Amino acid sequence: MAQQYFHFTLGPVQGFVAQARRTRDFWAGSFLLSWLSGVAMAEIQRQGGKISFPIPAENYLDWITGKTTGEKPPRQGAIPNRFKANSAKVPDGFDGEQVEIAIREAWVALADHVWRKDELAATAKPNTKEIWDRQHNNFWEISWVLTEDIAASALLDQRKNWRSSYHQAEGGVKCMVMGGWQELSGAHKPSEEVLVFWEKVRKNGKSDMKTDLAINEHLSGLAYVKRRFVRHFESFNASLSTGLTLKGWHLQAGIPSVSYMAAVHWLEALAKIGSAEELSSIVEAAEKVTRYDEWDTRIACLESELFLGKDKVVKKLVSLDGNLFFEHVQENAKSYGYDDASVKTLQKEISRFKQAHTEFSAPLSPFYAVLLMDGDSLGVHMADINNQESISTALNQFTANVPEIVEKHNGFLIYAGGDDVLAILPLEDAMQCAANLRAEYLNCFKPYPAITTSISSAIEYADVKMPLMKVLHDAHGLLDDVAKDGAGRDALAVRVWKPGGMTIEWAQPWEIALENNELVIEQLVKAFEAEGSEFSNKFFYKISERFDLLNPTKNQAGGYTERILKDDEAIDLLAVDFKNSGENRKENTIENAKQKITPLLKQCRAVKRDKDKPKSEWKTDDLLRADGAMLIRFLAQKGVQ
């Protein structure tokens, strides 16, 4: 019999991963989906199969089956939910049904482990276990095909279209994380019954339950496992009916909140400037408000050796709930579950510190960054089976190096698998992190010049008051529609979101955004920061008006008229505005002004990359768009006006 090939996919991805209220939820969804894909791979290997793409990272499957201990365990998801496997032994009885059974049994085993460890039976209502079992037994959508055609990659998509069963609509009160799924109290409508049930769960005495479940939060069985499995994964063991054995490992529970990520560099400055006594006063006031919710969180700049001598109090300071330091939270303490009087005491301590340290006068920025990256054009090369091993090798190297790069930029990696990356970072570090990840991606493919690929990036700068789910959903559109389709791939796209909506959208091919391997936008940010905020406000307010005057108008054919001024004339005009906006007009010469205005204007004209043409022939927009200038202002002021 001819050799056969096994194709597999697992979902729903968006229905499980993207529905999140916390960064913990999103990380957990990514990790668990990757873990289940790893279970599928382990079952294939148990049957003598060989994974051809993607080749799993070294030792990852050994961790899943419990064969590896003592090394640094994986923390992020690293396996895509779709892959292909082949084996010379397939014709001798390879059973794809066993792969599906392994996934379903693994998930139910993990869910039941969480149920037992949290002793949910003690607080369960009559139909709680029924809801739990129904959701966990019927959630996953698994498609697979077995074929003798090595090139038949479209078969899997055709098989997915044959779906014969769909999730039935659930009754009762719905989950606050995964909409459409019933929460576990089983109540028919919102009532005191729901609140009482979940308050009993919160107060059942299990490890970190009050941290993991917010007051008045109610979850489905699926969302509950996402939220709580990290506390019990190390003690997880399961023997599946297929013959596969699974074992968990220790996972660090510290997943930074978006508020914490926004506050990272503010906390760093506070820790550096304050004395041990001053910091102790702030910590003592904060201890009366909240627990150390970020105790297990590790951010590079907050682990600095600069804190030696006051490291104990700094550890407490940087482990506090990030929400506490924001004015909108302090002014509405009760709605966030804090004692109002205790929060006011904390406010006084922080105010006293600011008065004693004028160098700590900058307000806390409410913005953090979501970074999403995806490789370009790999699908074309994957169609050639001779490229698959080279692509897998390059991607494995890239995936292995991503965590260190993200950590060096003070971020937290949510997912890195194949050519995909998702991370959250402080506002100040996101762009440089994206640039360095791109450089690493290109470097990993250098040994394979026949595989011409690049990577596109999307950065969402979002206010902490924005719903995380909305930001994550928008990031995919920003990447696909703006960075890839709009800017021609190998590009960076950025949006800024405030509670009222999107305020900035900017994109450029990486070759335009970088000059001598440095980000032009960040160089301009440093230049304008040096001029002072008063200068920035004056100049950037005027530049929007100037662009309106300089831009050509539309003609009857739908195109644009000739530019009113040539680029060098526009630079001269804006250089005069630049010079006259500063306080030191005499010292700020026209030539100095031109050195800043020239790269600024270049970043304000959208360029569309064409991989088949030299950069000099790429299409440049006739319109000057103020979003590039507004992005510089936003980053210079960290979103605080």
ChimeraX attribute file (.defattr): number of C-alpha atoms within 10 A of each C-alpha:
attribute: neighborCount
match mode: 1-to-1
recipient: residues
	/A:1	7
	/A:2	10
	/A:3	15
	/A:4	19
	/A:5	26
	/A:6	25
	/A:7	22
	/A:8	23
	/A:9	20
	/A:10	21
	/A:11	17
	/A:12	15
	/A:13	15
	/A:14	10
	/A:15	14
	/A:16	23
	/A:17	20
	/A:18	21
	/A:19	22
	/A:20	26
	/A:21	15
	/A:22	19
	/A:23	19
	/A:24	21
	/A:25	23
	/A:26	23
	/A:27	25
	/A:28	27
	/A:29	28
	/A:30	27
	/A:31	23
	/A:32	19
	/A:33	23
	/A:34	22
	/A:35	24
	/A:36	22
	/A:37	26
	/A:38	25
	/A:39	25
	/A:40	27
	/A:41	25
	/A:42	26
	/A:43	26
	/A:44	24
	/A:45	17
	/A:46	14
	/A:47	21
	/A:48	15
	/A:49	20
	/A:50	21
	/A:51	19
	/A:52	18
	/A:53	21
	/A:54	21
	/A:55	21
	/A:56	21
	/A:57	19
	/A:58	10
	/A:59	15
	/A:60	20
	/A:61	22
	/A:62	16
	/A:63	19
	/A:64	21
	/A:65	21
	/A:66	15
	/A:67	13
	/A:68	16
	/A:69	11
	/A:70	5
	/A:71	8
	/A:72	8
	/A:73	16
	/A:74	15
	/A:75	17
	/A:76	21
	/A:77	24
	/A:78	27
	/A:79	27
	/A:80	24
	/A:81	21
	/A:82	17
	/A:83	20
	/A:84	22
	/A:85	21
	/A:86	23
	/A:87	20
	/A:88	14
	/A:89	14
	/A:90	23
	/A:91	14
	/A:92	11
	/A:93	8
	/A:94	20
	/A:95	15
	/A:96	20
	/A:97	11
	/A:98	17
	/A:99	23
	/A:100	21
	/A:101	16
	/A:102	23
	/A:103	23
	/A:104	22
	/A:105	18
	/A:106	23
	/A:107	21
	/A:108	17
	/A:109	19
	/A:110	21
	/A:111	22
	/A:112	16
	/A:113	20
	/A:114	22
	/A:115	19
	/A:116	13
	/A:117	16
	/A:118	21
	/A:119	14
	/A:120	15
	/A:121	12
	/A:122	11
	/A:123	16
	/A:124	17
	/A:125	15
	/A:126	11
	/A:127	12
	/A:128	20
	/A:129	18
	/A:130	12
	/A:131	19
	/A:132	21
	/A:133	15
	/A:134	11
	/A:135	19
	/A:136	21
	/A:137	13
	/A:138	14
	/A:139	17
	/A:140	19
	/A:141	17
	/A:142	18
	/A:143	21
	/A:144	21
	/A:145	20
	/A:146	20
	/A:147	16
	/A:148	14
	/A:149	12
	/A:150	13
	/A:151	12
	/A:152	14
	/A:153	16
	/A:154	9
	/A:155	15
	/A:156	19
	/A:157	15
	/A:158	12
	/A:159	13
	/A:160	15
	/A:161	9
	/A:162	9
	/A:163	11
	/A:164	6
	/A:165	8
	/A:166	9
	/A:167	11
	/A:168	9
	/A:169	8
	/A:170	13
	/A:171	14
	/A:172	16
	/A:173	23
	/A:174	22
	/A:175	20
	/A:176	19
	/A:177	23
	/A:178	22
	/A:179	16
	/A:180	16
	/A:181	24
	/A:182	27
	/A:183	30
	/A:184	27
	/A:185	25
	/A:186	23
	/A:187	20
	/A:188	13
	/A:189	12
	/A:190	11
	/A:191	10
	/A:192	9
	/A:193	13
	/A:194	20
	/A:195	16
	/A:196	13
	/A:197	19
	/A:198	23
	/A:199	18
	/A:200	13
	/A:201	21
	/A:202	20
	/A:203	12
	/A:204	16
	/A:205	11
	/A:206	13
	/A:207	13
	/A:208	14
	/A:209	17
	/A:210	17
	/A:211	14
	/A:212	17
	/A:213	19
	/A:214	14
	/A:215	14
	/A:216	13
	/A:217	16
	/A:218	25
	/A:219	23
	/A:220	27
	/A:221	25
	/A:222	23
	/A:223	23
	/A:224	23
	/A:225	23
	/A:226	24
	/A:227	22
	/A:228	24
	/A:229	22
	/A:230	19
	/A:231	20
	/A:232	19
	/A:233	17
	/A:234	13
	/A:235	12
	/A:236	17
	/A:237	19
	/A:238	16
	/A:239	15
	/A:240	16
	/A:241	11
	/A:242	15
	/A:243	12
	/A:244	17
	/A:245	19
	/A:246	22
	/A:247	18
	/A:248	19
	/A:249	20
	/A:250	16
	/A:251	16
	/A:252	13
	/A:253	17
	/A:254	16
	/A:255	24
	/A:256	27
	/A:257	20
	/A:258	26
	/A:259	22
	/A:260	27
	/A:261	26
	/A:262	28
	/A:263	23
	/A:264	27
	/A:265	20
	/A:266	18
	/A:267	21
	/A:268	18
	/A:269	14
	/A:270	21
	/A:271	23
	/A:272	17
	/A:273	16
	/A:274	18
	/A:275	14
	/A:276	17
	/A:277	11
	/A:278	18
	/A:279	22
	/A:280	18
	/A:281	15
	/A:282	20
	/A:283	21
	/A:284	15
	/A:285	19
	/A:286	24
	/A:287	15
	/A:288	15
	/A:289	22
	/A:290	17
	/A:291	14
	/A:292	17
	/A:293	21
	/A:294	22
	/A:295	18
	/A:296	13
	/A:297	17
	/A:298	19
	/A:299	19
	/A:300	14
	/A:301	18
	/A:302	23
	/A:303	15
	/A:304	12
	/A:305	9
	/A:306	12
	/A:307	18
	/A:308	10
	/A:309	11
	/A:310	17
	/A:311	16
	/A:312	12
	/A:313	22
	/A:314	25
	/A:315	17
	/A:316	18
	/A:317	26
	/A:318	26
	/A:319	22
	/A:320	21
	/A:321	20
	/A:322	22
	/A:323	20
	/A:324	21
	/A:325	22
	/A:326	18
	/A:327	14
	/A:328	12
	/A:329	17
	/A:330	21
	/A:331	14
	/A:332	14
	/A:333	20
	/A:334	13
	/A:335	11
	/A:336	15
	/A:337	13
	/A:338	17
	/A:339	16
	/A:340	16
	/A:341	13
	/A:342	17
	/A:343	24
	/A:344	16
	/A:345	16
	/A:346	23
	/A:347	21
	/A:348	13
	/A:349	19
	/A:350	19
	/A:351	13
	/A:352	13
	/A:353	20
	/A:354	16
	/A:355	11
	/A:356	13
	/A:357	13
	/A:358	9
	/A:359	10
	/A:360	15
	/A:361	12
	/A:362	12
	/A:363	13
	/A:364	18
	/A:365	22
	/A:366	26
	/A:367	27
	/A:368	26
	/A:369	29
	/A:370	24
	/A:371	25
	/A:372	24
	/A:373	25
	/A:374	24
	/A:375	21
	/A:376	18
	/A:377	15
	/A:378	18
	/A:379	10
	/A:380	11
	/A:381	16
	/A:382	18
	/A:383	13
	/A:384	10
	/A:385	13
	/A:386	10
	/A:387	15
	/A:388	18
	/A:389	15
	/A:390	16
	/A:391	22
	/A:392	20
	/A:393	19
	/A:394	21
	/A:395	24
	/A:396	23
	/A:397	17
	/A:398	24
	/A:399	23
	/A:400	14
	/A:401	16
	/A:402	20
	/A:403	21
	/A:404	12
	/A:405	16
	/A:406	24
	/A:407	18
	/A:408	14
	/A:409	21
	/A:410	24
	/A:411	29
	/A:412	27
	/A:413	23
	/A:414	24
	/A:415	27
	/A:416	27
	/A:417	25
	/A:418	25
	/A:419	21
	/A:420	19
	/A:421	23
	/A:422	22
	/A:423	24
	/A:424	27
	/A:425	29
	/A:426	25
	/A:427	26
	/A:428	20
	/A:429	18
	/A:430	23
	/A:431	23
	/A:432	14
	/A:433	22
	/A:434	25
	/A:435	19
	/A:436	17
	/A:437	22
	/A:438	23
	/A:439	14
	/A:440	18
	/A:441	23
	/A:442	17
	/A:443	14
	/A:444	19
	/A:445	21
	/A:446	14
	/A:447	11
	/A:448	13
	/A:449	8
	/A:450	10
	/A:451	17
	/A:452	15
	/A:453	19
	/A:454	20
	/A:455	25
	/A:456	26
	/A:457	34
	/A:458	30
	/A:459	25
	/A:460	26
	/A:461	29
	/A:462	26
	/A:463	23
	/A:464	23
	/A:465	15
	/A:466	16
	/A:467	14
	/A:468	21
	/A:469	17
	/A:470	13
	/A:471	18
	/A:472	20
	/A:473	13
	/A:474	14
	/A:475	24
	/A:476	16
	/A:477	13
	/A:478	26
	/A:479	27
	/A:480	18
	/A:481	15
	/A:482	24
	/A:483	28
	/A:484	27
	/A:485	14
	/A:486	20
	/A:487	26
	/A:488	20
	/A:489	29
	/A:490	24
	/A:491	30
	/A:492	28
	/A:493	26
	/A:494	26
	/A:495	22
	/A:496	22
	/A:497	19
	/A:498	17
	/A:499	12
	/A:500	8
	/A:501	10
	/A:502	13
	/A:503	13
	/A:504	18
	/A:505	19
	/A:506	24
	/A:507	29
	/A:508	28
	/A:509	25
	/A:510	24
	/A:511	15
	/A:512	19
	/A:513	20
	/A:514	15
	/A:515	13
	/A:516	7
	/A:517	12
	/A:518	13
	/A:519	18
	/A:520	18
	/A:521	21
	/A:522	18
	/A:523	15
	/A:524	20
	/A:525	19
	/A:526	13
	/A:527	14
	/A:528	20
	/A:529	17
	/A:530	12
	/A:531	14
	/A:532	14
	/A:533	15
	/A:534	11
	/A:535	19
	/A:536	21
	/A:537	14
	/A:538	15
	/A:539	21
	/A:540	19
	/A:541	13
	/A:542	15
	/A:543	17
	/A:544	17
	/A:545	11
	/A:546	17
	/A:547	18
	/A:548	14
	/A:549	12
	/A:550	17
	/A:551	18
	/A:552	18
	/A:553	17
	/A:554	11
	/A:555	10
	/A:556	8
	/A:557	7
	/A:558	8
	/A:559	11
	/A:560	14
	/A:561	14
	/A:562	13
	/A:563	13
	/A:564	13
	/A:565	14
	/A:566	10
	/A:567	14
	/A:568	10
	/A:569	11
	/A:570	17
	/A:571	21
	/A:572	17
	/A:573	15
	/A:574	22
	/A:575	22
	/A:576	16
	/A:577	19
	/A:578	26
	/A:579	22
	/A:580	19
	/A:581	20
	/A:582	18
	/A:583	13
	/A:584	11
	/A:585	12
	/A:586	10
	/A:587	10
	/A:588	15
	/A:589	15
	/A:590	18
	/A:591	13
	/A:592	13
	/A:593	19
	/A:594	20
	/A:595	12
	/A:596	17
	/A:597	21
	/A:598	17
	/A:599	17
	/A:600	18
	/A:601	19
	/A:602	18
	/A:603	24
	/A:604	22
	/A:605	20
	/A:606	22
	/A:607	22
	/A:608	24
	/A:609	26
	/A:610	16
	/A:611	12
	/A:612	8
	/A:613	9
	/A:614	9
	/A:615	15
	/A:616	7
	/A:617	11
	/A:618	15
	/A:619	13
	/A:620	13
	/A:621	12
	/A:622	17
	/A:623	17
	/A:624	21
	/A:625	20
	/A:626	22
	/A:627	22
	/A:628	24
	/A:629	24
	/A:630	21
	/A:631	23
	/A:632	25
	/A:633	23
	/A:634	18
	/A:635	20
	/A:636	22
	/A:637	20
	/A:638	20
	/A:639	20
	/A:640	14
	/A:641	10
